[in-house]
Amino acid sequence: MRFKFTILMLTFSFVAIAQTQEDTFIKDLIESIAEDLPDDFDLSELQDRLTFYKKHPINLNQTTAEELNNLFFLSPLQINNLFTHLKINGKLIDVLELQSIAGFDMQTIQRILPFVTINPSDLVDKITLANLYQLGDNDLVLRFGRILEKTKGFTDLAGSRYLGSPERLLLRYKYNYVNRVSASLILEKDAGERLKGSSIPIPADYQSAHVAIYHTGRFKKIILGDYGLQFGQGLTLWSGFSFGKAPDVASIVRRDVGLRAYTSSNEYAFFRGFATTISISKTIDFTPFVSFRKLDASLSLNEHGESVLSSLNETGFHRTATEIERKNNITQKVFGGVVQYQKNNLNIGAIAHHTTFNYPFITGDQSYRNYNFTGNRLSNWGIHYGYSFKNIYLFGEGSSAVNAGWAYLNGALISLSAKVSAAVLYRNYSKEYYNFFSQAPAESGKAINEKGFYAGLNFAPIKALNLSLYADYFVFPWLKFRIDAPSEGYEILAQAIYTPTKTFKALLRYKSELKQQNTDLEVPINYLDQVKRESYRADLNWRLNRTFGFQNRLEVTQFKKGVAKAEFGYLIYQDINYTPMLAKFSGNIRLAYFNTPSYNSRIYAYEDDVLYNFSFGMYSGKGFRTYANLKYKLAKNLDIWLRYALFSYRDVEKIGSGLDEIDGNQKTDVKLQLRFQF
């Protein structure tokens, strides 16, 4: 009955429905890549980049490769072709001159236009107290959210339970003065955490802050506080946002942006301390850094009575007595440096960093962990390169840990013609290699114990049709969790997108993945079963007019392990977007039905959310899913968002498991967000 009332409410309040994203174009760009990322990925960093450059466009006549790497839809070949054009022909007179540069098709130009300019900025950038006060941009976001139903963790259990309140709270303040000064403060409390979850007098479990100065003499960047480092292909030193395999084959190449300020609410993937990038000469930069952090971990005593640890806790949750006991248990110290050389079409870099902990790691008793890192000190170093020659971009990186194994990757991005582009990548990560700050392309998530070869192709036979195909074959030479022997597998994706007009897009996608895993059967000697997942997707995205847009999707998935019967599941949904021109209200709704036999055949789908927050709905079981997002402009610089989301399951009496278990068949999530720009 409650679900029927919700649908009726959504139908009759449609004129008040509002889209969460402040800019539809930015939202579309994010959605185009979001579905290819892990379900727990934090996309707020990407939103930050695009929102910043929408307000402060990049001057194409005075930019750098590092700056253009922030526009993730530009490939290294396109960036190099742009600089070659500028070197030969001089500065651009009109942005539409991009059409004459190799690799810049109309889709790329349409994507880049909102974020670039050719006119020099007329903004004053001298750092004075008056300019910082009068010309700086301030952005304050306050967010409240909670699950309306009471979960098991909030009941009076005799054992483990959540010690805090069910509300999720976020305060995020950002300051920016053109391209010279930035600062931020982020406070966050997760559901179940105490409001005062830290030792300092700030009412939030998680705190993050930074102050940064840019372009001061030879100092290109100076950051004090929380920061990220992204260099090379992610094998030796990378934190934060990165791409992987996607229909756009160029996404297999990492776009490194070097040192950057950290402004995300993700509680793990960052450094805390001091870092700077110094221009040694026109072609050489040096980035030294030092970081001191307290991390969560489970400690135990060895046979000598000494405290040791086997793994780090990366969730950032501090809800139960056990999670609180693990909080800030160990100290991590990191220092290192990066030297980068870039001239014309060649860039080369060398990285070295040293990490220490106050307690040593142990391997554990499981055989698959035999080669895990042990001790409390780890030194890593690596070399990376990128080189463009005509229509080919070569890239790669090699890395090693002292007294441990090697890891390397090499690849090429090739523009075969104006209509065809290809990418290939070979990777080899030894089982002895270990690095706490590696995010190189890998099937298993970490660049360790893996060999693989990837090949992808993009083909546009006609203007309205884009075809994508990739195949990735991988081998795991040593054991893994729930895999008691060396194993192998593959992943294949084929996709077609038809866009005859700016207001209509049709998509067909097939994806197949095969891996190996221990059998579920009770046998004297364990062996590996083939585990195969396949999905079929059909998607229509179209606009009725400038106000109303629609998206329809049908996705079917299949899961089969060994000789067991295959599982089939499906998801079908309808999205309606309401974005009137110059109106205070805008927004969207979704109505979905899903039916999957088990968690194995689950389906993930990107969901719109409030600004700077992103959702990946997991559709598992049988039932309905609906949500409504509303945005209302209260004043010129003041916006409010509201989100209401509901899962209604069929034929179940309980939802979830453990402390997140709910008595009943419905789960309701609400969010309220306020944004003030001044």
C-alpha positions in Angstrom: 0.0 0.0 0.0 2.8 2.4 0.9 4.5 1.7 -2.5 1.3 2.5 -4.4 0.9 5.7 -2.5 4.5 6.7 -3.4 3.9 6.1 -7.1 0.7 8.2 -6.9 2.5 11.0 -5.2 5.3 11.0 -7.8 2.8 11.1 -10.6 0.7 14.0 -9.3 3.7 16.0 -8.1 5.5 15.7 -11.4 5.6 19.4 -12.2 7.7 19.9 -9.0 10.2 17.2 -9.9 13.8 18.4 -10.1 17.0 17.2 -11.5 19.9 17.0 -9.1 22.8 18.2 -11.4 23.3 21.9 -11.8 24.3 21.4 -15.4 22.7 18.8 -17.6 25.8 18.6 -19.9 28.1 17.8 -17.0 25.6 15.2 -15.7 25.5 13.5 -19.1 29.3 13.3 -19.2 29.6 11.8 -15.8 26.8 9.3 -16.5 28.5 8.2 -19.7 31.4 6.8 -17.6 29.9 6.1 -14.2 28.3 2.8 -15.2 31.8 1.4 -16.0 33.2 2.2 -12.5 33.0 0.2 -9.2 29.8 0.6 -7.3 31.6 2.3 -4.3 33.6 4.8 -6.5 33.6 8.4 -5.4 32.8 10.5 -8.4 32.7 13.9 -6.5 36.3 14.6 -7.6 35.3 14.4 -11.3 32.2 16.6 -10.6 34.6 19.1 -9.0 36.9 19.2 -12.0 34.2 19.8 -14.5 32.3 22.3 -12.4 35.5 24.3 -11.8 36.5 24.4 -15.5 32.9 25.3 -16.5 33.3 28.4 -14.4 37.0 29.0 -15.2 37.6 27.8 -18.8 41.0 26.6 -19.9 42.7 29.0 -22.3 43.8 26.6 -25.1 46.5 29.1 -26.2 48.1 29.1 -22.8 47.6 25.6 -21.3 49.6 22.6 -20.5 49.2 18.8 -21.0 48.8 18.4 -17.2 45.9 20.9 -17.2 44.2 19.3 -20.2 44.4 15.9 -18.6 41.7 17.1 -16.2 39.3 16.9 -19.1 39.0 13.1 -19.0 37.3 12.8 -22.5 40.5 14.1 -24.2 42.9 11.4 -25.2 46.7 11.8 -25.1 46.8 11.8 -28.9 44.3 14.6 -29.1 46.2 16.7 -26.6 49.5 16.1 -28.4 47.9 17.0 -31.8 46.6 20.2 -30.3 50.1 21.3 -29.2 51.6 20.3 -32.5 49.0 22.5 -34.3 49.8 25.4 -32.0 53.5 25.0 -32.6 53.1 25.0 -36.4 50.2 27.4 -36.9 50.4 29.7 -33.9 47.6 30.6 -31.5 43.9 29.7 -32.2 41.8 32.5 -33.4 38.5 30.7 -33.1 37.6 27.6 -31.0 36.1 26.0 -34.1 39.6 25.7 -35.5 39.7 22.5 -33.5 37.9 20.9 -36.4 41.1 21.1 -38.4 43.1 19.2 -35.8 43.5 15.5 -36.3 41.4 13.5 -33.8 39.0 16.3 -32.9 35.7 15.0 -34.2 32.4 16.9 -33.6 31.6 14.9 -30.5 34.9 15.8 -28.9 34.5 19.4 -29.8 31.0 19.6 -28.4 32.2 18.1 -25.2 35.2 20.4 -24.8 33.5 23.7 -25.7 31.9 24.4 -22.3 35.3 24.1 -20.6 37.7 26.0 -22.8 38.3 29.4 -24.2 40.9 31.2 -26.4 40.6 34.6 -24.8 43.0 35.6 -22.0 41.4 36.0 -18.6 40.7 39.5 -17.5 40.5 38.4 -13.9 43.0 40.0 -11.4 45.2 37.2 -10.0 47.5 39.2 -7.7 47.4 37.7 -4.2 46.4 40.4 -1.7 44.1 40.3 1.3 41.7 42.6 -0.5 41.6 40.4 -3.7 41.3 37.2 -1.7 38.3 38.7 0.2 36.5 40.5 -2.7 37.3 38.2 -5.7 37.3 34.8 -4.1 34.6 32.2 -4.8 33.0 30.5 -1.7 31.0 27.3 -2.0 29.2 25.8 1.1 27.3 22.5 1.0 25.3 21.1 3.9 23.7 17.6 3.5 21.5 15.4 5.6 20.5 11.8 4.8 19.1 8.7 6.5 17.3 5.4 6.1 13.8 5.8 7.4 13.4 2.2 8.5 15.2 1.0 11.7 18.0 -1.4 10.9 19.1 -4.2 13.3 22.2 -2.2 14.3 20.1 0.5 16.0 18.1 -1.9 18.2 19.1 -2.7 21.8 21.3 -5.7 21.0 23.2 -7.5 23.7 26.3 -7.8 21.4 27.5 -5.6 18.6 25.4 -2.6 17.6 25.7 0.9 16.2 26.6 3.3 18.9 25.6 6.5 17.0 22.6 7.9 15.3 21.2 6.8 11.9 21.7 10.2 10.2 24.3 10.9 7.6 25.7 14.4 7.8 28.1 16.4 5.6 29.6 19.9 5.7 31.7 20.9 2.8 33.3 24.3 2.3 35.5 25.2 -0.7 37.3 28.5 -1.5 38.9 29.4 -4.7 40.7 32.6 -5.9 41.0 32.2 -9.7 44.0 29.8 -10.3 46.1 31.1 -7.4 44.7 30.1 -4.1 42.3 27.3 -2.9 41.2 26.0 0.5 38.6 23.4 1.7 37.1 22.0 4.9 35.1 18.7 4.9 33.3 17.2 7.9 31.3 14.0 7.6 29.4 11.6 9.8 28.3 8.2 8.5 25.1 6.5 9.6 25.7 4.7 13.0 28.7 6.9 13.9 28.7 9.2 16.9 28.4 12.8 16.2 31.6 13.5 18.2 33.7 10.6 16.8 37.1 12.3 16.9 39.6 13.3 19.6 39.5 17.0 18.5 36.5 19.3 19.3 34.8 19.0 15.9 31.4 17.3 15.7 32.2 14.8 12.9 34.0 11.4 12.6 35.9 12.5 9.5 37.7 15.8 8.9 39.6 16.9 5.9 41.2 20.3 5.0 43.8 21.9 2.8 45.3 25.3 1.8 47.0 25.6 -1.6 48.9 28.3 -3.5 49.6 28.1 -7.2 51.9 29.7 -9.8 54.2 31.6 -7.4 57.6 32.0 -8.9 59.2 28.6 -9.5 56.6 27.0 -7.3 53.8 25.7 -9.5 51.8 24.2 -6.6 52.2 24.3 -2.8 49.7 22.3 -0.7 49.4 22.0 3.0 46.9 19.5 4.4 45.2 16.8 2.4 46.3 16.1 -1.2 46.4 13.5 -3.9 49.2 12.3 -6.3 48.6 11.0 -9.8 51.7 10.2 -11.9 52.4 8.0 -14.9 50.1 5.0 -15.5 49.3 4.5 -11.8 51.7 1.7 -11.2 54.0 3.4 -8.7 52.1 6.4 -7.3 48.4 7.2 -7.8 45.6 8.1 -5.4 42.0 9.0 -6.1 40.0 9.0 -9.3 41.1 6.8 -12.3 39.5 5.1 -15.2 39.7 1.5 -16.4 38.2 -0.6 -19.2 35.3 1.2 -20.9 33.7 1.4 -24.3 36.0 4.4 -25.1 39.2 2.5 -25.6 41.3 5.6 -24.8 40.2 5.3 -21.2 42.8 2.5 -20.7 45.4 5.2 -20.7 45.8 7.0 -17.4 45.6 10.9 -17.5 48.0 11.9 -14.8 47.4 15.4 -13.2 50.3 15.3 -10.8 49.9 17.0 -7.4 46.3 18.1 -6.6 44.3 19.3 -3.6 42.1 16.6 -2.0 38.4 17.7 -1.5 36.6 14.3 -1.4 34.7 12.7 1.5 36.4 9.4 0.7 38.2 8.6 4.0 41.1 6.6 2.7 42.6 7.5 -0.7 44.7 10.6 0.1 47.9 11.9 1.6 48.1 14.3 4.6 51.0 16.6 5.1 52.9 18.9 2.7 53.7 18.7 -1.0 54.9 21.1 -3.7 55.7 21.0 -7.4 58.8 23.1 -8.4 59.7 24.1 -11.9 63.4 23.3 -12.1 63.6 24.4 -15.8 61.2 24.8 -18.7 61.2 21.0 -19.2 61.8 19.6 -15.7 59.5 19.6 -12.7 60.2 18.2 -9.2 57.5 17.2 -6.8 58.7 16.3 -3.2 56.1 15.2 -0.7 55.7 14.1 2.9 52.6 12.5 4.6 51.7 11.6 8.2 48.4 9.7 8.7 46.6 7.6 11.3 44.9 4.5 9.7 42.4 1.9 10.9 43.7 -1.7 11.4 43.1 -4.8 13.4 46.0 -5.6 15.7 46.9 -8.9 17.3 49.8 -10.3 19.3 52.4 -12.7 17.8 54.2 -15.5 19.7 56.6 -12.9 21.2 53.7 -10.8 22.6 54.3 -8.0 20.1 51.5 -6.2 18.3 51.2 -7.0 14.5 48.7 -6.4 11.8 47.6 -8.3 8.7 45.6 -5.7 6.8 44.3 -2.2 6.8 40.6 -1.2 7.2 39.7 1.1 4.2 36.0 1.6 4.9 36.2 4.6 7.2 33.3 3.3 9.3 33.4 3.8 13.1 30.0 2.6 14.2 30.4 -0.3 16.5 32.7 -0.8 19.5 34.9 -3.1 17.4 35.2 -0.5 14.6 36.0 2.3 17.1 38.7 0.1 18.7 40.4 -0.3 15.3 40.3 3.5 14.6 43.6 5.2 14.1 45.5 2.1 15.4 48.6 2.6 13.3 50.7 5.5 12.1 51.7 5.7 8.4 54.6 7.9 7.3 55.4 8.5 3.7 58.0 10.6 1.9 59.2 10.7 -1.6 59.6 12.7 -4.8 58.8 12.7 -8.5 61.0 14.1 -11.3 59.2 14.8 -14.7 60.7 15.8 -18.0 58.5 16.9 -20.8 59.5 18.3 -24.2 57.6 18.3 -27.4 55.9 14.8 -27.8 58.0 13.1 -25.1 57.4 12.9 -21.4 59.5 10.8 -18.9 59.2 10.5 -15.2 61.0 8.9 -12.2 59.3 8.2 -8.9 60.5 7.0 -5.5 58.8 6.9 -2.2 59.3 5.2 1.2 56.5 4.1 3.6 56.9 3.2 7.3 54.4 1.9 9.9 54.7 1.7 13.7 53.6 -2.0 13.6 54.7 -4.7 11.2 52.5 -6.6 8.7 52.2 -10.4 8.8 51.1 -12.7 6.0 48.5 -14.8 7.8 48.0 -18.5 7.6 46.2 -18.7 4.2 48.3 -20.0 1.3 47.1 -17.3 -1.1 48.7 -14.7 1.2 52.1 -16.2 1.2 53.6 -13.4 -0.9 51.8 -10.5 0.9 53.9 -7.7 2.2 55.6 -8.3 5.6 57.5 -5.9 7.9 56.9 -2.2 8.6 59.0 -0.5 5.8 58.5 -0.5 2.1 60.4 1.4 -0.6 59.0 1.7 -4.1 60.4 3.2 -7.3 59.4 3.4 -10.9 59.9 5.0 -14.3 57.1 5.9 -16.7 57.0 7.4 -20.2 54.7 8.7 -23.0 55.6 9.4 -26.6 53.6 10.6 -29.5 54.7 9.9 -33.1 52.3 10.9 -35.8 49.1 9.0 -35.1 50.5 6.7 -32.4 50.8 7.3 -28.7 53.2 4.9 -26.8 53.0 4.7 -23.0 54.2 2.5 -20.2 55.6 2.2 -16.7 57.9 -0.1 -14.8 58.0 -0.3 -11.0 59.6 -2.3 -8.2 59.6 -2.6 -4.5 63.0 -3.0 -2.8 63.7 -6.6 -2.0 60.5 -7.6 -3.8 59.1 -8.2 -7.3 58.7 -6.2 -10.4 55.6 -4.9 -12.3 55.4 -3.3 -15.7 52.9 -2.3 -18.4 53.3 -1.1 -22.0 50.6 0.0 -24.4 49.8 2.0 -27.5 46.9 4.2 -28.6 46.6 4.3 -32.4 44.5 6.5 -34.6 44.1 4.3 -37.7 42.0 6.8 -39.6 39.5 9.6 -38.9 36.9 6.9 -38.2 38.9 4.1 -36.5 41.0 4.2 -33.3 42.6 1.3 -31.4 44.3 0.6 -28.1 46.5 -2.3 -26.9 48.0 -2.9 -23.4 50.2 -5.7 -22.0 50.7 -5.9 -18.2 52.8 -8.1 -16.0 52.6 -7.8 -12.2 54.5 -10.4 -10.2 53.1 -12.1 -7.2 55.9 -10.6 -5.0 55.2 -7.0 -6.1 53.6 -4.7 -3.5 52.7 -1.1 -3.4 50.3 0.8 -1.1 49.7 3.5 -3.7 49.2 1.7 -7.0 46.1 2.0 -9.2 47.3 0.6 -12.5 44.9 -1.2 -14.9 44.2 -4.6 -13.3 41.3 -7.1 -13.4 41.8 -8.1 -9.7 41.7 -4.5 -8.4 45.4 -4.5 -7.3 48.5 -4.6 -9.5 49.8 -7.8 -8.1 49.8 -11.5 -9.3 48.4 -10.8 -12.7 49.4 -10.9 -16.4 47.1 -9.7 -19.1 46.6 -8.4 -22.7 44.0 -5.9 -23.7 42.9 -4.9 -27.2 40.1 -2.4 -28.0 38.7 -0.8 -31.1 36.4 2.3 -31.7 34.8 2.6 -35.2 32.5 5.2 -36.5 31.4 4.0 -40.0 28.9 6.9 -40.3 28.5 10.1 -38.4 25.5 8.8 -36.4 26.9 5.4 -35.5 29.7 4.5 -33.0 30.9 1.0 -32.5 33.1 -0.2 -29.6 34.7 -3.5 -29.0 37.4 -4.7 -26.5 38.7 -8.0 -25.3 40.9 -8.6 -22.2 42.6 -11.9 -21.4 44.2 -12.3 -17.9 46.1 -14.9 -15.9 46.7 -15.1 -12.2 49.9 -17.1 -11.7 49.4 -17.6 -7.9 46.4 -18.4 -5.7 43.8 -15.8 -4.7 40.9 -15.6 -2.2 38.5 -18.5 -2.9 40.8 -19.6 -5.8 43.1 -22.4 -4.6 45.1 -22.8 -7.9 46.5 -20.5 -10.6 43.6 -19.3 -12.8 42.7 -17.4 -15.9 39.8 -15.6 -17.6 38.6 -13.1 -20.1 36.3 -10.1 -20.6 34.6 -9.0 -23.8 32.5 -6.0 -24.5 30.7 -5.0 -27.7 28.6 -1.8 -28.0 26.8 0.2 -30.6 25.5 3.7 -30.2 23.2 5.3 -32.8 22.7 9.1 -32.5 20.8 10.4 -35.6 20.0 13.7 -33.9 21.0 15.7 -30.8 17.8 14.6 -29.1 17.9 10.8 -29.7 20.4 8.1 -28.7 20.0 4.4 -28.9 22.5 1.9 -27.3 23.0 -1.8 -27.5 25.6 -3.5 -25.4 26.8 -7.1 -24.8 29.3 -7.9 -22.0 30.8 -11.3 -21.1 33.2 -12.2 -18.4 34.6 -15.6 -17.4 36.7 -16.3 -14.4 37.6 -19.4 -12.3 36.7 -20.1 -8.6 36.7 -22.9 -6.1 33.8 -25.3 -6.7 30.8 -25.1 -4.3 30.6 -28.9 -4.3 31.9 -31.0 -1.4 34.7 -33.0 -3.0 37.9 -34.6 -1.6 40.2 -32.5 -3.7 39.1 -28.9 -4.4 39.1 -27.8 -8.0 38.2 -24.7 -10.0 34.8 -24.1 -11.7 34.2 -21.8 -14.6 32.2 -18.7 -13.5 30.6 -16.9 -16.4 28.6 -13.6 -16.3 26.9 -12.2 -19.3 24.7 -9.1 -19.7 22.6 -7.6 -22.5 21.5 -4.0 -22.5 19.2 -1.9 -24.7 18.9 1.8 -23.8 17.0 4.7 -25.4 17.7 8.3 -24.4 15.5 10.9 -26.0 14.1 14.4 -25.5 10.5 15.4 -26.3 11.5 19.1 -26.2 13.8 21.4 -24.2 11.9 20.6 -21.0 11.2 16.9 -21.0 13.7 14.1 -21.5 13.3 10.3 -21.2 15.5 7.3 -20.7 14.3 3.7 -21.1 16.5 0.7 -20.3 16.2 -3.1 -20.4 19.1 -5.2 -19.1 19.2 -8.9 -18.9 22.0 -10.8 -17.0 23.0 -14.4 -16.8 25.2 -16.1 -14.2 26.5 -19.7 -14.3 29.0 -21.5 -12.2 30.2 -25.0 -13.0 27.5 -27.5 -13.7 24.9 -25.6 -11.7 21.8 -24.3 -13.5 22.2 -20.8 -15.0 20.5 -17.9 -13.3 18.7 -15.2 -15.4 17.8 -11.8 -14.1 16.6 -8.6 -15.6 16.0 -4.9 -14.9 13.7 -2.5 -16.7 13.3 1.2 -15.9 11.9 4.5 -17.1 13.5 7.8 -16.3 11.8 11.1 -16.8 13.8 14.4 -16.7 12.2 17.8 -16.3 14.6 20.7 -17.0 12.7 23.8 -18.0 14.7 26.8 -19.2 15.2 29.6 -16.7 12.9 27.9 -14.2 13.5 27.6 -10.4 12.4 23.9 -10.5 14.0 21.1 -12.4 14.5 17.4 -11.8 13.8 13.7 -12.5 12.2 10.4 -11.4 12.8 6.7 -12.0 10.4 3.8 -11.9 12.1 0.4 -12.2 11.2 -3.3 -11.8 13.9 -5.9 -11.3 13.9 -9.7 -10.9 17.2 -11.5 -10.2 17.3 -15.0 -8.6 20.2 -14.2 -6.2 23.0 -11.8 -5.4 25.1 -13.5 -8.1 22.9 -12.2 -10.9 22.6 -8.7 -9.5 22.6 -5.7 -11.8 24.1 -2.3 -11.1 22.7 0.9 -12.6 23.8 4.6 -12.2 21.3 6.7 -10.4 21.0 10.5 -10.3 21.5 12.1 -6.9 22.1 15.4 -5.2 25.0 17.6 -6.4 28.4 16.2 -5.4 26.9 12.8 -4.5 26.5 9.8 -6.7 24.6 6.5 -6.4 25.0 3.1 -8.0 21.8 1.2 -7.4 22.3 -2.5 -6.8 19.2 -4.3 -8.1 19.1 -7.8 -6.5 16.1 -10.0 -5.7 12.6 -9.1 -6.9 10.7 -5.9 -6.6 10.3 -2.2 -7.5 12.7 0.7 -7.3 11.7 4.4 -7.5 13.3 7.7 -6.7 12.6 11.4 -7.2 15.2 14.2 -7.1 14.1 17.8 -6.7 16.1 21.0 -7.0 14.7 24.4 -6.2 16.6 27.7 -6.6 15.7 29.6 -3.4 17.8 32.7 -4.4 20.5 33.7 -6.9 23.2 31.9 -5.0 21.2 29.5 -2.9 19.9 26.1 -4.0 18.2 23.2 -2.3 18.0 19.6 -3.2 15.6 16.8 -2.0 15.9 13.1 -2.8 13.4 10.4 -2.0 14.3 6.8 -2.9 12.5 3.5 -2.2 13.2 -0.2 -2.7 10.1 -2.3 -2.4 10.8 -6.1 -2.5 8.4 -8.9 -3.2 8.2 -12.3 -1.3 10.7 -11.3 1.5 10.2 -10.5 5.2 13.6 -9.1 5.8 16.1 -6.9 3.8 19.8 -6.9 4.2 22.0 -8.8 6.6 23.9 -8.4 9.8 23.5 -5.0 11.5 22.0 -3.5 8.3 19.0 -6.0 8.4 15.6 -4.4 8.2 12.4 -6.2 9.3 10.0 -5.8 6.4 10.2 -5.5 2.6 10.8 -1.8 2.1 13.9 0.4 2.4 13.5 4.2 2.1 16.3 6.7 1.8 15.9 10.5 2.0 18.4 13.3 1.5 18.2 17.1 1.9 21.0 19.3 0.7 21.6 23.0 0.7 24.2 24.9 -1.4 25.2 28.5 -0.8 27.7 30.2 -3.2 29.0 33.6 -2.2 
